[in-house]
Amino acid sequence: MKKVGNHNSISRKLLLSLSLTLIFSLTSFAQDPAAPAATEAAAAPAATAGGDPVKGKELFNANCAACHKLDAKSTGPALRGVAGKHDIAWIYKWVHNSSDMIKSGDPVAVKLFEENNKSVMTSFPQLSTGDIDNIIAYTSEVKAEPAVAGGGAATPPGTNVDGGGISNSIILGALALVMAILVVMLFMVNKVLTKVASNNGIVVAPKEATTPIWKAFARNQFLVLVTAIFLLLASGYFVYGYLMQVGVDQNYEPIQPIHYSHKIHAGDNEINCKYCHSAARVSKTAGIPSLNVCMNCHKNISEVAETTATPEYSKAFYDAQIQKLYDAVGWDKAKQAYTGKTQPVKWVRIHNLPDFVYFNHSQHVTVGGIECQTCHGPVEEFEIMKQYSKLTMGWCVDCHRKTDVKMEGNAYYDKIHAELSKKYGVEKLTAAQMGGLECGKCHY
């Protein structure tokens, strides 16, 4: 009888080749086509007679926005559609001097004063009637409804929104079906070839017995010795690396009970770090800002602008975080008053040095003039606050060796700086040369 090679291996190679081809084809065809950008219909509302809403918006933001919103009550009432609630001549008088109208006993003025917790409105005698007309034109604009992409409900991620094309699900299903058919065909061909060989008296050559690779490895003593040494060195390296990371929480980014975006506050709105963390200038710790500090702004800011929303966080999400703040301090934004019912906010600590380490924020921030970003990273870009630096001993020592002591306006160090700079033969001393590497500076 004839002997032939193992045709099963040929079939397996053919099957592997077809599988790889299908995988590459699947990757190519399953690419998500770029969805056309949704166009927004920007129809500018017509200005009311005698007023320019564009100029009115500028005047509103400069003079009114501190106490008023268009669609929600703040310190004062909502102002959208105010022209339909009061006579224009009455509005002129009210804006120019509301206190005089209240004192004169004007019933509408007195009622408005009582409804808004007797908050006295600032007089604006500098605004002309034309300026007031512009503001009224702005407040008379119809509230724009948020546009829905594609004119309908949002589609789930990965769905092809092109109505004229074929969805990815159909393409993937067709390719999977083709692959299944090819696999079945290969098995059938293999079965037919086996029958043909058997009918023609052809014996398939069996595989030659080979020594298992692990036995060959065990018989080679030199290879075993080299492998053992390598494993010992590698395990030592990884154990050392693991132990050196104990207590190092770099990039630790916990979820806080109230989502606070440093990107919005310190980045977009450019609020100085030390406005909230005022203790960093005079104290050992930077401190957690009191919620009263938040309310300095958020007493009047109960919602974010539409442009604040991101693909990850919607406007509704940010507004809900402000509501959490109100719930914590007991603020009723409708009545513009505190309810007296408060809830503690259980913040999760991020930066936590060991008890045997002494670090003073005021020494670095006020005396040393070190910027917050030096240790905490580009905080103004962080949506969620994290530990940016390692905060290890080596990291601190390296900084002391590289950072020059700032002498401008710092007479406290004049004498010692003059003596040490002469000793080391340099013009500027580093923190290390000023004693920054002494153990007692940081450990006590």
C-alpha positions as CSV (number, residue, x, y, z in Angstrom):
1,M,0.0,0.0,0.0
2,K,1.1,3.5,-0.7
3,K,2.2,5.8,2.1
4,V,1.5,9.5,2.0
5,G,2.2,12.4,4.3
6,N,-0.2,13.5,7.0
7,H,-2.9,15.4,5.0
8,N,-4.4,16.5,8.3
9,S,-1.5,18.9,8.8
10,I,-2.2,20.4,5.4
11,S,-5.9,20.9,6.3
12,R,-4.9,22.6,9.6
13,K,-2.5,24.9,7.8
14,L,-5.3,25.8,5.3
15,L,-7.7,26.3,8.1
16,L,-5.3,28.6,9.9
17,S,-4.6,30.7,6.7
18,L,-8.3,31.1,6.1
19,S,-8.9,32.1,9.7
20,L,-6.2,34.8,9.6
21,T,-7.6,36.1,6.3
22,L,-11.1,36.3,7.7
23,I,-9.8,38.1,10.9
24,F,-8.1,40.8,8.8
25,S,-11.1,41.1,6.6
26,L,-13.4,41.4,9.6
27,T,-11.2,44.2,11.0
28,S,-11.3,46.1,7.7
29,F,-15.0,45.8,7.1
30,A,-16.1,46.4,10.6
31,Q,-14.6,49.9,10.8
32,D,-17.2,52.3,12.0
33,P,-17.8,54.9,9.3
34,A,-17.4,58.5,10.3
35,A,-20.8,59.9,11.1
36,P,-21.5,63.2,9.4
37,A,-21.4,66.1,11.8
38,A,-24.8,67.2,12.9
39,T,-25.6,70.7,11.8
40,E,-27.3,73.0,14.2
41,A,-30.0,75.4,13.0
42,A,-28.8,78.7,14.4
43,A,-31.7,81.0,14.0
44,A,-31.0,84.3,15.8
45,P,-34.2,85.5,17.6
46,A,-35.4,88.8,16.4
47,A,-34.6,91.7,18.7
48,T,-37.4,93.4,20.4
49,A,-38.3,96.9,19.1
50,G,-35.9,99.5,20.5
51,G,-33.4,97.0,22.0
52,D,-30.3,95.1,20.9
53,P,-30.2,91.6,22.6
54,V,-26.5,91.2,21.9
55,K,-25.6,94.4,23.7
56,G,-28.2,93.5,26.3
57,K,-26.5,90.3,27.1
58,E,-23.2,92.1,27.8
59,L,-25.0,94.6,30.1
60,F,-26.9,91.8,31.8
61,N,-23.7,89.9,32.5
62,A,-21.9,93.0,33.8
63,N,-24.7,94.4,36.0
64,C,-27.5,91.9,36.6
65,A,-26.0,88.3,36.6
66,A,-24.7,88.6,40.1
67,C,-28.2,88.5,41.5
68,H,-30.5,87.4,38.6
69,K,-30.8,84.5,36.3
70,L,-33.0,84.3,33.2
71,D,-34.9,81.1,34.1
72,A,-34.5,80.6,37.8
73,K,-34.8,82.5,41.0
74,S,-31.6,83.7,42.5
75,T,-31.1,86.6,45.0
76,G,-33.7,88.3,42.8
77,P,-36.4,86.9,40.6
78,A,-36.0,85.3,37.1
79,L,-35.9,88.0,34.5
80,R,-36.9,86.1,31.3
81,G,-40.1,87.7,30.0
82,V,-40.0,90.6,32.6
83,A,-41.2,93.0,29.9
84,G,-44.5,91.2,29.9
85,K,-44.9,91.5,33.7
86,H,-44.3,95.2,34.2
87,D,-44.8,98.5,32.4
88,I,-41.7,99.7,30.7
89,A,-41.8,103.1,32.4
90,W,-42.1,101.3,35.8
91,I,-39.0,99.2,34.9
92,Y,-37.0,102.3,34.1
93,K,-37.8,103.8,37.6
94,W,-37.1,100.5,39.3
95,V,-33.7,100.0,37.7
96,H,-32.6,103.6,38.4
97,N,-33.6,103.6,42.0
98,S,-35.7,100.7,43.5
99,S,-35.3,102.0,47.1
100,D,-37.1,105.2,46.4
101,M,-40.0,103.3,44.8
102,I,-40.3,101.0,47.9
103,K,-40.2,104.0,50.3
104,S,-42.9,105.8,48.2
105,G,-45.2,102.8,48.9
106,D,-45.5,101.7,45.3
107,P,-47.6,98.4,45.8
108,V,-45.8,96.5,43.0
109,A,-42.4,97.5,44.3
110,V,-43.2,96.7,47.9
111,K,-44.6,93.2,46.9
112,L,-41.5,92.5,44.8
113,F,-39.3,93.5,47.8
114,E,-41.3,91.3,50.2
115,E,-41.2,88.3,47.8
116,N,-37.4,88.4,47.6
117,N,-36.5,88.3,51.3
118,K,-36.4,92.1,51.4
119,S,-33.1,92.1,49.4
120,V,-32.3,95.6,48.4
121,M,-31.5,95.9,44.7
122,T,-28.5,98.0,43.7
123,S,-29.5,101.2,41.9
124,F,-28.2,101.7,38.4
125,P,-28.6,105.4,37.6
126,Q,-25.8,105.2,35.1
127,L,-27.9,103.0,32.8
128,S,-29.7,104.9,30.2
129,T,-33.2,103.9,29.0
130,G,-31.5,102.6,25.8
131,D,-29.3,100.3,28.0
132,I,-32.4,99.1,29.8
133,D,-34.2,98.5,26.5
134,N,-31.2,96.4,25.4
135,I,-31.3,94.3,28.6
136,I,-35.1,93.8,28.2
137,A,-34.5,92.7,24.6
138,Y,-32.1,90.1,25.8
139,T,-34.5,88.9,28.6
140,S,-37.3,88.7,26.0
141,E,-35.6,86.2,23.8
142,V,-37.3,82.8,23.7
143,K,-35.4,80.1,25.6
144,A,-33.5,77.9,23.1
145,E,-34.2,74.2,23.4
146,P,-31.1,71.9,23.2
147,A,-30.8,70.4,19.7
148,V,-31.0,66.6,19.4
149,A,-28.4,65.2,17.0
150,G,-30.0,63.8,13.9
151,G,-33.4,65.1,14.8
152,G,-34.3,62.1,16.9
153,A,-33.5,60.1,20.0
154,A,-29.8,59.4,20.7
155,T,-28.5,56.1,19.3
156,P,-26.5,53.7,21.4
157,P,-22.8,53.7,21.1
158,G,-21.4,51.8,18.1
159,T,-24.7,52.1,16.1
160,N,-24.4,53.3,12.6
161,V,-26.5,56.5,12.3
162,D,-26.2,56.7,8.5
163,G,-29.7,55.8,7.3
164,G,-28.5,54.9,3.8
165,G,-25.8,52.4,4.8
166,I,-25.7,48.9,6.2
167,S,-25.3,48.6,9.9
168,N,-22.2,47.0,11.4
169,S,-24.3,44.2,13.0
170,I,-25.3,43.0,9.6
171,I,-21.7,43.1,8.3
172,L,-20.4,41.2,11.3
173,G,-23.2,38.6,11.1
174,A,-22.5,38.0,7.4
175,L,-18.8,37.5,8.0
176,A,-19.4,35.2,10.9
177,L,-21.7,33.1,8.7
178,V,-19.1,32.9,5.9
179,M,-16.5,31.8,8.4
180,A,-18.7,29.1,9.8
181,I,-19.5,27.8,6.3
182,L,-15.7,27.6,5.5
183,V,-15.0,25.7,8.7
184,V,-17.7,23.2,7.9
185,M,-16.4,22.8,4.4
186,L,-12.9,22.1,5.7
187,F,-14.1,19.4,8.0
188,M,-16.1,17.8,5.1
189,V,-13.1,17.9,2.8
190,N,-10.9,16.3,5.5
191,K,-13.5,13.6,5.9
192,V,-13.7,12.9,2.1
193,L,-10.0,12.8,1.8
194,T,-9.8,10.2,4.6
195,K,-12.4,8.0,2.9
196,V,-10.6,8.2,-0.5
197,A,-7.3,7.3,1.1
198,S,-8.9,4.3,2.9
199,N,-10.7,3.1,-0.3
200,N,-7.5,3.2,-2.3
201,G,-5.4,1.4,0.2
202,I,-3.3,4.4,1.1
203,V,-1.8,4.4,4.5
204,V,-1.2,7.7,6.2
205,A,2.2,7.9,7.6
206,P,2.0,8.2,11.4
207,K,3.8,10.9,13.3
208,E,7.3,10.0,14.5
209,A,7.7,9.9,18.3
210,T,9.7,12.8,19.6
211,T,11.2,13.6,23.0
212,P,9.0,16.0,24.9
213,I,10.6,19.4,25.2
214,W,10.5,19.4,29.0
215,K,12.5,16.1,29.1
216,A,15.1,17.6,26.7
217,F,15.3,20.7,28.9
218,A,15.7,18.6,32.1
219,R,18.6,16.6,30.6
220,N,20.5,19.7,29.7
221,Q,22.2,20.7,33.1
222,F,23.8,23.9,31.8
223,L,20.4,25.2,30.5
224,V,18.8,24.3,33.9
225,L,21.6,26.2,35.7
226,V,21.3,29.3,33.6
227,T,17.5,29.3,33.9
228,A,17.6,28.9,37.7
229,I,20.0,31.9,37.9
230,F,17.9,34.0,35.6
231,L,14.7,33.2,37.6
232,L,16.4,34.1,40.9
233,L,17.6,37.4,39.6
234,A,14.3,38.2,38.0
235,S,12.3,37.3,41.1
236,G,14.7,39.5,43.2
237,Y,14.2,42.4,40.8
238,F,10.4,42.1,40.9
239,V,10.3,41.6,44.7
240,Y,12.5,44.7,45.2
241,G,10.3,46.7,42.9
242,Y,7.1,45.6,44.7
243,L,8.5,46.4,48.1
244,M,9.6,49.8,47.0
245,Q,6.1,50.7,46.0
246,V,4.6,49.9,49.4
247,G,3.0,53.1,50.6
248,V,3.4,54.9,47.3
249,D,0.0,56.0,46.1
250,Q,1.0,57.9,42.9
251,N,-2.0,58.4,40.6
252,Y,-4.5,57.5,43.4
253,E,-7.8,59.0,42.2
254,P,-10.7,58.2,44.5
255,I,-14.3,59.0,43.7
256,Q,-15.5,61.8,46.0
257,P,-19.0,62.1,47.4
258,I,-19.4,65.4,45.5
259,H,-17.7,65.5,42.1
260,Y,-15.5,68.6,42.1
261,S,-13.8,69.5,38.9
262,H,-10.5,71.4,39.3
263,K,-10.5,71.7,35.5
264,I,-13.6,73.9,35.7
265,H,-12.7,75.9,38.8
266,A,-8.9,76.3,38.6
267,G,-8.7,75.9,34.8
268,D,-11.6,77.4,33.0
269,N,-12.5,80.0,35.7
270,E,-8.9,80.6,36.8
271,I,-9.7,80.5,40.5
272,N,-6.5,80.8,42.5
273,C,-5.6,77.6,44.4
274,K,-5.1,79.6,47.7
275,Y,-8.6,81.1,47.5
276,C,-10.1,77.7,48.5
277,H,-7.0,76.3,50.2
278,S,-6.2,79.5,52.1
279,A,-4.6,77.6,55.0
280,A,-1.7,76.6,52.8
281,R,-0.2,80.1,53.2
282,V,-0.1,80.1,57.0
283,S,-0.4,76.6,58.2
284,K,1.2,73.2,58.1
285,T,-1.7,71.7,56.1
286,A,-3.5,73.1,53.1
287,G,-6.9,72.1,54.7
288,I,-10.2,71.0,53.2
289,P,-12.1,74.1,52.2
290,S,-15.3,74.8,54.2
291,L,-18.5,74.4,52.2
292,N,-19.2,78.1,53.0
293,V,-16.3,78.9,50.7
294,C,-18.1,77.1,47.9
295,M,-21.3,79.0,48.7
296,N,-19.6,82.3,48.2
297,C,-20.1,81.6,44.5
298,H,-22.7,78.9,44.3
299,K,-25.2,80.8,46.3
300,N,-26.0,82.4,42.9
301,I,-24.6,79.7,40.6
302,S,-27.1,76.8,40.8
303,E,-26.4,75.4,37.4
304,V,-23.6,75.3,34.9
305,A,-23.6,76.7,31.4
306,E,-24.4,74.5,28.4
307,T,-20.9,74.8,27.2
308,T,-19.5,73.2,30.4
309,A,-20.8,69.8,29.5
310,T,-18.4,67.2,28.1
311,P,-18.8,63.8,26.4
312,E,-18.1,62.2,29.8
313,Y,-20.1,64.5,32.0
314,S,-23.4,66.2,31.0
315,K,-24.9,69.4,32.2
316,A,-27.4,67.5,34.3
317,F,-24.6,65.7,36.0
318,Y,-22.8,68.9,37.0
319,D,-26.1,70.5,38.1
320,A,-26.7,67.5,40.3
321,Q,-23.4,68.0,42.1
322,I,-24.3,71.6,42.9
323,Q,-27.6,70.3,44.4
324,K,-25.5,67.9,46.6
325,L,-23.7,71.0,47.9
326,Y,-27.0,72.7,48.6
327,D,-28.2,69.5,50.4
328,A,-25.0,69.5,52.5
329,V,-25.3,73.1,53.6
330,G,-29.1,73.2,53.8
331,W,-29.7,75.8,51.1
332,D,-33.1,76.2,49.5
333,K,-32.4,77.7,46.1
334,A,-36.1,78.4,45.5
335,K,-36.5,80.5,48.7
336,Q,-32.9,81.7,48.6
337,A,-32.5,80.9,52.3
338,Y,-30.8,78.3,54.6
339,T,-33.1,75.7,56.0
340,G,-30.9,74.7,59.0
341,K,-30.8,71.1,57.9
342,T,-27.2,70.1,57.0
343,Q,-25.5,66.9,56.0
344,P,-21.8,66.1,56.5
345,V,-19.7,65.5,53.4
346,K,-17.3,62.6,53.8
347,W,-14.4,63.6,51.6
348,V,-11.9,60.9,50.7
349,R,-8.3,61.9,51.6
350,I,-5.9,61.7,48.7
351,H,-2.5,62.9,49.9
352,N,-1.5,61.1,53.2
353,L,2.1,61.3,54.4
354,P,3.3,58.9,57.2
355,D,3.1,60.1,60.8
356,F,6.9,60.3,61.1
357,V,7.2,62.8,58.2
358,Y,6.9,66.6,58.9
359,F,5.8,68.7,56.0
360,N,4.8,72.4,56.3
361,H,2.8,74.0,53.5
362,S,3.4,77.5,54.6
363,Q,7.2,77.0,54.6
364,H,7.1,75.9,51.0
365,V,4.3,78.1,49.6
366,T,4.9,81.4,51.5
367,V,8.6,81.3,52.4
368,G,9.9,79.2,49.5
369,G,7.5,80.6,46.9
370,I,6.9,77.1,45.5
371,E,3.9,76.8,43.1
372,C,1.2,74.3,43.9
373,Q,1.7,72.6,40.6
374,T,5.3,71.7,41.5
375,C,4.0,68.9,43.8
376,H,0.4,68.5,42.8
377,G,0.9,68.6,39.0
378,P,-1.3,70.5,36.5
379,V,-4.3,70.6,38.8
380,E,-6.1,73.0,36.4
381,E,-6.3,70.2,33.9
382,F,-7.7,67.5,36.4
383,E,-11.3,66.6,36.1
384,I,-10.9,64.3,39.1
385,M,-8.2,65.2,41.6
386,K,-5.4,62.6,42.1
387,Q,-2.0,62.2,43.7
388,Y,0.3,63.4,41.0
389,S,3.8,62.9,42.6
390,K,5.3,59.9,44.3
391,L,5.9,61.9,47.6
392,T,8.6,59.5,48.5
393,M,11.8,60.4,50.5
394,G,13.9,60.2,47.3
395,W,11.5,62.5,45.4
396,C,11.7,65.1,48.2
397,V,15.5,64.9,48.5
398,D,15.9,65.2,44.7
399,C,13.8,68.4,44.8
400,H,15.8,69.9,47.7
401,R,19.0,69.3,45.7
402,K,17.7,71.0,42.5
403,T,15.6,73.9,43.9
404,D,17.4,77.2,44.6
405,V,16.4,79.2,47.7
406,K,14.5,82.3,46.6
407,M,16.1,85.3,48.4
408,E,14.0,88.1,46.8
409,G,12.2,89.9,49.7
410,N,13.3,87.2,52.1
411,A,15.6,89.0,54.6
412,Y,15.4,86.1,57.1
413,Y,17.9,84.1,55.2
414,D,20.3,87.0,54.2
415,K,23.0,86.4,56.7
416,I,23.1,82.6,56.5
417,H,22.8,82.7,52.7
418,A,25.8,85.0,52.4
419,E,28.0,82.8,54.6
420,L,27.0,79.5,53.0
421,S,27.3,80.8,49.4
422,K,30.8,82.0,50.2
423,K,31.6,78.6,51.7
424,Y,30.3,76.6,48.7
425,G,31.5,79.2,46.1
426,V,28.1,79.7,44.5
427,E,25.8,82.7,44.0
428,K,22.6,80.8,44.8
429,L,22.2,78.0,47.3
430,T,19.9,75.0,46.9
431,A,17.6,73.9,49.7
432,A,20.0,71.0,50.3
433,Q,22.9,73.3,50.9
434,M,20.8,75.3,53.3
435,G,20.3,72.2,55.4
436,G,17.5,70.7,53.5
437,L,19.0,67.2,53.8
438,E,19.3,67.1,57.6
439,C,17.2,64.3,59.1
440,G,15.6,66.5,61.7
441,K,14.2,68.8,59.0
442,C,11.6,66.3,58.0
443,H,11.7,63.6,60.8
444,Y,11.0,64.1,64.4
